[in-house]
Amino acid sequence: MDKQKTWETYASAWKVESKEEKIALFRQSMNESVVYTDPLTQTKTWDDLLQYMLDFHQRVDGGHFVTTYFMAHHSKCLAKWNMCNREGHILGEGISIGEYNDEGQLVSATGFFELPE
């Protein structure tokens, strides 16, 4: 499977708003034991990641991520992104590193971004 397509499918899970849509995108892009880490949290289950994404939508109306650069080799990827609101205005930027299993699913995603002061 194409690593960038998998990454974009995962990233789109941040944008959709219903649990059902998110889970459908999880199934297409991530292993059930995916570990998600950023400066605010670490999740080790789909349920925990799902709740974190839903909480994100409570804090940032229509919040989502737009990949601005993507590079991959072997089982790793690096993605630069902008965090945007519902209207598409850029609220911040960051970098993520992903790791894939042999089936092409994400097994880890680690985000780096500056925390607001």
C-alpha atoms as a printed R data frame, in Angstrom:
    type eleno elety resid chain resno       x      y      z
1   ATOM     1    CA   MET     A     1   0.000  0.000  0.000
2   ATOM     2    CA   ASP     A     2   1.144  3.530 -0.737
3   ATOM     3    CA   LYS     A     3   2.491  5.106  2.470
4   ATOM     4    CA   GLN     A     4   1.349  8.609  1.595
5   ATOM     5    CA   LYS     A     5  -2.180  7.413  0.824
6   ATOM     6    CA   THR     A     6  -2.267  5.603  4.158
7   ATOM     7    CA   TRP     A     7  -1.008  8.743  5.911
8   ATOM     8    CA   GLU     A     8  -3.654 10.922  4.263
9   ATOM     9    CA   THR     A     9  -6.367  8.437  5.224
10  ATOM    10    CA   TYR     A    10  -5.169  8.576  8.836
11  ATOM    11    CA   ALA     A    11  -4.962 12.401  8.727
12  ATOM    12    CA   SER     A    12  -8.504 12.613  7.371
13  ATOM    13    CA   ALA     A    13  -9.715 10.846 10.533
14  ATOM    14    CA   TRP     A    14  -8.871 14.064 12.394
15  ATOM    15    CA   LYS     A    15 -11.259 16.023 10.145
16  ATOM    16    CA   VAL     A    16 -14.376 13.856 10.079
17  ATOM    17    CA   GLU     A    17 -16.599 14.473 13.056
18  ATOM    18    CA   SER     A    18 -18.496 11.266 13.774
19  ATOM    19    CA   LYS     A    19 -17.147  8.269 15.667
20  ATOM    20    CA   GLU     A    20 -18.302  5.964 12.877
21  ATOM    21    CA   GLU     A    21 -16.440  7.892 10.173
22  ATOM    22    CA   LYS     A    22 -13.280  7.995 12.287
23  ATOM    23    CA   ILE     A    23 -13.370  4.244 12.987
24  ATOM    24    CA   ALA     A    24 -13.881  3.506  9.273
25  ATOM    25    CA   LEU     A    25 -10.747  5.537  8.492
26  ATOM    26    CA   PHE     A    26  -8.849  3.868 11.356
27  ATOM    27    CA   ARG     A    27  -9.616  0.479  9.772
28  ATOM    28    CA   GLN     A    28  -8.181  1.645  6.444
29  ATOM    29    CA   SER     A    29  -4.956  3.122  7.825
30  ATOM    30    CA   MET     A    30  -3.942  1.888 11.282
31  ATOM    31    CA   ASN     A    31  -3.186 -1.291 13.123
32  ATOM    32    CA   GLU     A    32  -5.439 -1.775 16.158
33  ATOM    33    CA   SER     A    33  -2.428 -1.480 18.465
34  ATOM    34    CA   VAL     A    34  -1.251  1.855 16.996
35  ATOM    35    CA   VAL     A    35   0.554  4.124 19.462
36  ATOM    36    CA   TYR     A    36  -0.170  7.837 19.034
37  ATOM    37    CA   THR     A    37   2.043 10.351 20.847
38  ATOM    38    CA   ASP     A    38   2.185 14.142 20.925
39  ATOM    39    CA   PRO     A    39   3.272 16.719 23.547
40  ATOM    40    CA   LEU     A    40  -0.144 16.471 25.246
41  ATOM    41    CA   THR     A    41  -0.875 12.745 25.307
42  ATOM    42    CA   GLN     A    42   0.010  9.185 24.421
43  ATOM    43    CA   THR     A    43  -2.650  6.685 23.379
44  ATOM    44    CA   LYS     A    44  -2.278  2.952 22.869
45  ATOM    45    CA   THR     A    45  -5.776  1.943 21.782
46  ATOM    46    CA   TRP     A    46  -8.205  3.016 19.080
47  ATOM    47    CA   ASP     A    47 -10.704  3.944 21.805
48  ATOM    48    CA   ASP     A    48  -8.245  6.314 23.482
49  ATOM    49    CA   LEU     A    49  -7.202  7.881 20.166
50  ATOM    50    CA   LEU     A    50 -10.846  8.221 19.152
51  ATOM    51    CA   GLN     A    51 -11.647 10.048 22.397
52  ATOM    52    CA   TYR     A    52  -8.616 12.317 21.969
53  ATOM    53    CA   MET     A    53  -9.761 13.214 18.441
54  ATOM    54    CA   LEU     A    54 -13.301 13.916 19.656
55  ATOM    55    CA   ASP     A    55 -11.926 16.122 22.451
56  ATOM    56    CA   PHE     A    56  -9.806 17.948 19.850
57  ATOM    57    CA   HIS     A    57 -13.011 18.791 17.957
58  ATOM    58    CA   GLN     A    58 -14.468 20.248 21.145
59  ATOM    59    CA   ARG     A    59 -11.461 22.575 21.469
60  ATOM    60    CA   VAL     A    60 -10.969 23.434 17.784
61  ATOM    61    CA   ASP     A    61 -14.181 23.787 15.767
62  ATOM    62    CA   GLY     A    62 -13.716 21.866 12.535
63  ATOM    63    CA   GLY     A    63 -10.058 21.279 13.390
64  ATOM    64    CA   HIS     A    64  -8.088 19.239 10.896
65  ATOM    65    CA   PHE     A    65  -4.620 18.774  9.459
66  ATOM    66    CA   VAL     A    66  -3.340 19.495  5.965
67  ATOM    67    CA   THR     A    67  -0.136 17.749  4.925
68  ATOM    68    CA   THR     A    68   2.290 20.195  3.316
69  ATOM    69    CA   TYR     A    69   5.246 17.827  2.836
70  ATOM    70    CA   PHE     A    70   5.606 14.053  2.940
71  ATOM    71    CA   MET     A    71   8.629 11.779  2.683
72  ATOM    72    CA   ALA     A    72   8.908  8.028  3.305
73  ATOM    73    CA   HIS     A    73  11.457  5.262  3.181
74  ATOM    74    CA   HIS     A    74  11.531  1.720  4.464
75  ATOM    75    CA   SER     A    75   8.832  1.544  7.159
76  ATOM    76    CA   LYS     A    76   8.982  5.219  8.218
77  ATOM    77    CA   CYS     A    77   7.520  8.519  7.123
78  ATOM    78    CA   LEU     A    78   7.842 12.186  7.947
79  ATOM    79    CA   ALA     A    79   4.968 14.593  7.366
80  ATOM    80    CA   LYS     A    80   4.893 18.350  7.808
81  ATOM    81    CA   TRP     A    81   1.415 19.737  8.355
82  ATOM    82    CA   ASN     A    82  -0.726 22.731  9.142
83  ATOM    83    CA   MET     A    83  -3.481 22.583 11.748
84  ATOM    84    CA   CYS     A    84  -6.503 24.410 10.351
85  ATOM    85    CA   ASN     A    85  -9.935 25.369 11.599
86  ATOM    86    CA   ARG     A    86 -13.261 24.760  9.842
87  ATOM    87    CA   GLU     A    87 -12.693 27.744  7.545
88  ATOM    88    CA   GLY     A    88  -9.231 26.498  6.567
89  ATOM    89    CA   HIS     A    89  -7.311 29.175  8.473
90  ATOM    90    CA   ILE     A    90  -3.934 27.939  9.685
91  ATOM    91    CA   LEU     A    91  -3.774 27.782 13.476
92  ATOM    92    CA   GLY     A    92  -0.384 26.120 13.807
93  ATOM    93    CA   GLU     A    93   2.134 23.828 12.195
94  ATOM    94    CA   GLY     A    94   3.998 20.711 13.124
95  ATOM    95    CA   ILE     A    95   5.794 17.593 12.050
96  ATOM    96    CA   SER     A    96   4.831 13.957 12.513
97  ATOM    97    CA   ILE     A    97   6.763 10.753 12.187
98  ATOM    98    CA   GLY     A    98   4.933  7.553 11.319
99  ATOM    99    CA   GLU     A    99   5.933  3.919 11.332
100 ATOM   100    CA   TYR     A   100   4.271  1.196  9.249
101 ATOM   101    CA   ASN     A   101   3.993 -2.564  9.633
102 ATOM   102    CA   ASP     A   102   4.558 -5.058  6.807
103 ATOM   103    CA   GLU     A   103   0.882 -4.759  5.818
104 ATOM   104    CA   GLY     A   104   1.277 -1.006  5.273
105 ATOM   105    CA   GLN     A   105  -0.719  0.014  8.346
106 ATOM   106    CA   LEU     A   106   0.463  2.706 10.727
107 ATOM   107    CA   VAL     A   107   1.696  1.232 13.999
108 ATOM   108    CA   SER     A   108   2.847  4.551 15.443
109 ATOM   109    CA   ALA     A   109   2.339  8.246 14.813
110 ATOM   110    CA   THR     A   110   4.282 10.847 16.763
111 ATOM   111    CA   GLY     A   111   3.437 14.522 16.425
112 ATOM   112    CA   PHE     A   112   5.700 17.448 17.266
113 ATOM   113    CA   PHE     A   113   4.327 20.963 17.712
114 ATOM   114    CA   GLU     A   114   4.799 23.951 19.967
115 ATOM   115    CA   LEU     A   115   2.373 24.282 22.831
116 ATOM   116    CA   PRO     A   116   0.534 27.592 23.215
117 ATOM   117    CA   GLU     A   117   1.863 29.674 26.072
